[in-house]
Amino acid sequence: MTFGRPGGQSWSRTGATPAKHSGRTGGGFGQRSPSGPSAEDASESDREPDHESIARAVGLRMLAGAPRSRAELATAMARKDVPSTVSDAVLDRFTEVGLVDDAEYARMLVRTRQGERGLARRAIGAELRRRGVDDEVAGEALEQVDDEDEERAARALVRRRLAATRGLDSQTRARRIFAALGRRGYGGTLISRLLREELAAEGVEADDPGGGFDPP
């Protein structure tokens, strides 16, 4: 039971004070804050990227697949916007621990390209330059291959090509062999001599086996 009071307010029998209305809506307990990034989210987005960690990750991932030159690794790091000062420091550390060694890398590339693909020194040197290996380092690595090694590899290529083109006319065979060995870096004089010798072994005379064709 309630008792009236001037002003229109009412008091309960228990003597509780009348409820006061704040006039605000939605201000109850458990009210949710407006949507949007928190201060923590904002600080995360403003944080500078860890370029050193990025550089290490890029380098280690590439080296896990195959040996690389220092220049190749630096180029890959630059594509990830790593500053050169940071990439240089990381690559210096890689060099200290033996992960990067351009001299050994060049020696390995010379051995595989000459032994497995039969490339001439000229073609191997061009590849080393494309990979950013210093000319002096590349020159030392190319000393592993001498004239005899190069001629032996070229002769083996001529023989394989002649076997694959047997039945064609000599000029067609010669053009294909010049093109194939030219792409591997061999000069026209060497190709002509080897081709003449190998055709003679087949009993085919060829005064000018190349027909004036020069390798690219």
C-alpha positions as CSV (number, residue, x, y, z in Angstrom):
1,M,0.0,0.0,0.0
2,T,1.3,3.4,-0.9
3,F,0.7,6.8,0.7
4,G,0.3,9.9,-1.4
5,R,2.7,12.9,-1.1
6,P,2.7,16.3,-2.6
7,G,4.3,16.5,-5.9
8,G,2.8,13.3,-7.2
9,Q,5.5,11.0,-5.8
10,S,4.6,7.9,-3.9
11,W,6.4,6.1,-1.0
12,S,6.1,2.4,-0.5
13,R,5.1,1.0,2.8
14,T,8.6,-0.3,3.4
15,G,10.0,3.3,3.3
16,A,12.2,2.8,0.2
17,T,13.2,6.0,-1.5
18,P,11.6,6.8,-4.8
19,A,13.4,5.7,-8.0
20,K,15.2,8.4,-9.9
21,H,15.2,8.5,-13.6
22,S,18.5,9.7,-15.2
23,G,16.9,10.5,-18.5
24,R,19.5,8.5,-20.4
25,T,18.6,5.6,-22.6
26,G,20.6,2.4,-23.0
27,G,22.9,3.2,-20.1
28,G,22.1,0.1,-18.1
29,F,24.5,-2.5,-16.8
30,G,26.3,-4.4,-19.6
31,Q,26.0,-1.7,-22.2
32,R,28.3,-2.4,-25.2
33,S,30.8,0.1,-26.4
34,P,30.6,1.5,-29.9
35,S,32.2,-0.6,-32.6
36,G,35.6,0.3,-33.9
37,P,39.3,-0.5,-33.4
38,S,40.5,-0.6,-29.9
39,A,43.6,1.2,-28.7
40,E,45.5,-2.1,-28.8
41,D,44.4,-2.7,-32.4
42,A,45.5,0.8,-33.4
43,S,49.0,0.3,-31.8
44,E,49.4,-3.0,-33.7
45,S,48.6,-1.4,-37.0
46,D,51.0,1.5,-36.3
47,R,53.9,-0.9,-35.4
48,E,56.8,-0.9,-37.8
49,P,57.5,-4.2,-39.6
50,D,60.4,-6.3,-38.3
51,H,62.6,-6.0,-41.4
52,E,65.3,-8.1,-39.9
53,S,63.0,-11.0,-39.3
54,I,61.6,-10.7,-42.8
55,A,65.1,-10.7,-44.3
56,R,66.1,-13.8,-42.3
57,A,62.9,-15.6,-43.3
58,V,63.3,-14.8,-47.0
59,G,66.9,-15.8,-47.0
60,L,66.5,-19.1,-45.2
61,R,63.5,-20.1,-47.3
62,M,65.5,-19.5,-50.5
63,L,68.6,-21.3,-49.2
64,A,66.5,-24.3,-48.2
65,G,65.7,-24.9,-51.8
66,A,69.1,-24.4,-53.4
67,P,72.4,-22.5,-52.9
68,R,72.1,-18.8,-53.9
69,S,74.4,-15.9,-54.5
70,R,74.5,-13.0,-52.1
71,A,73.1,-10.7,-54.9
72,E,70.1,-13.1,-55.5
73,L,69.2,-13.0,-51.8
74,A,69.6,-9.3,-51.6
75,T,67.3,-8.8,-54.6
76,A,64.6,-11.0,-53.0
77,M,64.8,-9.1,-49.7
78,A,64.5,-5.8,-51.5
79,R,61.3,-7.1,-53.1
80,K,59.9,-7.4,-49.6
81,D,60.8,-3.8,-48.9
82,V,63.7,-4.6,-46.6
83,P,66.1,-1.7,-46.4
84,S,69.6,-2.4,-47.8
85,T,71.2,-1.6,-44.4
86,V,69.2,-4.4,-42.8
87,S,69.7,-6.9,-45.6
88,D,73.4,-6.2,-45.7
89,A,73.6,-7.0,-42.0
90,V,71.6,-10.2,-42.3
91,L,73.7,-11.3,-45.3
92,D,76.9,-10.5,-43.5
93,R,75.8,-12.8,-40.7
94,F,74.8,-15.5,-43.2
95,T,78.3,-15.3,-44.7
96,E,79.9,-15.6,-41.3
97,V,78.1,-18.8,-40.5
98,G,78.7,-20.3,-44.0
99,L,75.2,-20.0,-45.4
100,V,76.4,-17.7,-48.1
101,D,79.6,-18.2,-50.0
102,D,79.8,-16.8,-53.5
103,A,83.1,-18.4,-54.3
104,E,81.9,-21.9,-53.5
105,Y,78.6,-21.2,-55.2
106,A,80.4,-20.2,-58.4
107,R,82.6,-23.3,-58.3
108,M,79.5,-25.5,-57.8
109,L,77.6,-23.8,-60.7
110,V,80.6,-24.2,-63.0
111,R,80.9,-27.9,-62.3
112,T,77.3,-28.6,-62.8
113,R,76.8,-26.5,-65.9
114,Q,79.8,-27.9,-67.6
115,G,79.6,-31.5,-66.4
116,E,75.9,-32.0,-66.6
117,R,74.8,-29.6,-69.4
118,G,77.9,-29.3,-71.4
119,L,78.0,-25.5,-71.4
120,A,81.0,-23.6,-72.6
121,R,82.9,-21.2,-70.3
122,R,81.4,-18.3,-72.1
123,A,77.8,-19.4,-71.4
124,I,78.6,-20.2,-67.7
125,G,80.3,-16.9,-67.2
126,A,77.2,-15.1,-68.6
127,E,75.0,-17.0,-66.1
128,L,77.3,-16.1,-63.2
129,R,77.0,-12.5,-64.1
130,R,73.2,-12.7,-64.3
131,R,73.3,-14.2,-60.8
132,G,75.3,-11.2,-59.5
133,V,78.6,-13.1,-58.9
134,D,81.6,-10.8,-58.9
135,D,83.7,-11.0,-62.1
136,E,86.9,-11.9,-60.2
137,V,85.1,-14.6,-58.3
138,A,83.5,-16.0,-61.4
139,G,86.9,-15.9,-63.3
140,E,88.5,-18.0,-60.5
141,A,85.7,-20.5,-60.6
142,L,85.9,-20.8,-64.4
143,E,89.5,-21.9,-64.2
144,Q,88.2,-25.3,-63.2
145,V,87.4,-25.8,-67.0
146,D,90.2,-25.9,-69.5
147,D,90.3,-26.1,-73.3
148,E,90.4,-29.9,-73.2
149,D,87.4,-30.1,-71.0
150,E,85.5,-27.7,-73.2
151,E,86.4,-29.6,-76.4
152,R,85.5,-32.9,-74.9
153,A,82.0,-31.7,-73.9
154,A,81.5,-30.0,-77.3
155,R,82.5,-33.2,-79.1
156,A,80.1,-35.3,-77.1
157,L,77.3,-32.8,-78.0
158,V,78.2,-33.0,-81.7
159,R,78.1,-36.8,-81.7
160,R,74.7,-36.9,-80.0
161,R,73.2,-34.4,-82.4
162,L,74.6,-36.2,-85.4
163,A,73.1,-39.5,-84.1
164,A,69.7,-37.8,-83.7
165,T,69.8,-36.3,-87.2
166,R,71.0,-39.2,-89.1
167,G,69.1,-39.5,-92.4
168,L,68.9,-35.8,-92.9
169,D,71.1,-34.0,-95.4
170,S,74.4,-32.7,-94.2
171,Q,73.5,-29.0,-94.4
172,T,70.4,-29.4,-92.3
173,R,72.4,-31.5,-89.7
174,A,75.1,-28.9,-89.6
175,R,72.7,-26.0,-89.1
176,R,71.0,-27.8,-86.2
177,I,74.3,-28.6,-84.6
178,F,75.6,-25.1,-84.9
179,A,72.4,-23.7,-83.4
180,A,72.5,-26.2,-80.5
181,L,76.2,-25.7,-79.6
182,G,76.0,-21.9,-80.2
183,R,73.3,-21.7,-77.5
184,R,75.7,-23.4,-75.1
185,G,78.4,-20.8,-75.7
186,Y,80.7,-22.6,-78.2
187,G,82.4,-20.6,-80.9
188,G,81.9,-21.2,-84.6
189,T,85.6,-22.2,-85.3
190,L,85.5,-25.1,-82.7
191,I,82.1,-26.3,-83.9
192,S,83.2,-26.4,-87.5
193,R,86.3,-28.4,-86.8
194,L,84.5,-30.9,-84.6
195,L,81.6,-31.3,-87.0
196,R,84.0,-31.8,-89.9
197,E,85.9,-34.5,-88.0
198,E,82.8,-36.3,-86.8
199,L,81.2,-36.2,-90.3
200,A,84.5,-37.6,-91.7
201,A,84.2,-40.4,-89.2
202,E,80.9,-41.2,-90.7
203,G,82.4,-41.2,-94.2
204,V,80.8,-37.8,-95.1
205,E,83.0,-35.1,-96.6
206,A,82.1,-31.5,-95.6
207,D,84.5,-28.7,-96.6
208,D,82.2,-26.1,-95.1
209,P,79.8,-28.1,-92.7
210,G,78.3,-24.9,-91.4
211,G,77.4,-23.5,-94.8
212,G,78.4,-20.1,-93.5
213,F,76.1,-20.4,-90.5
214,D,77.3,-18.7,-87.4
215,P,76.0,-19.6,-83.9
216,P,74.1,-17.0,-82.0
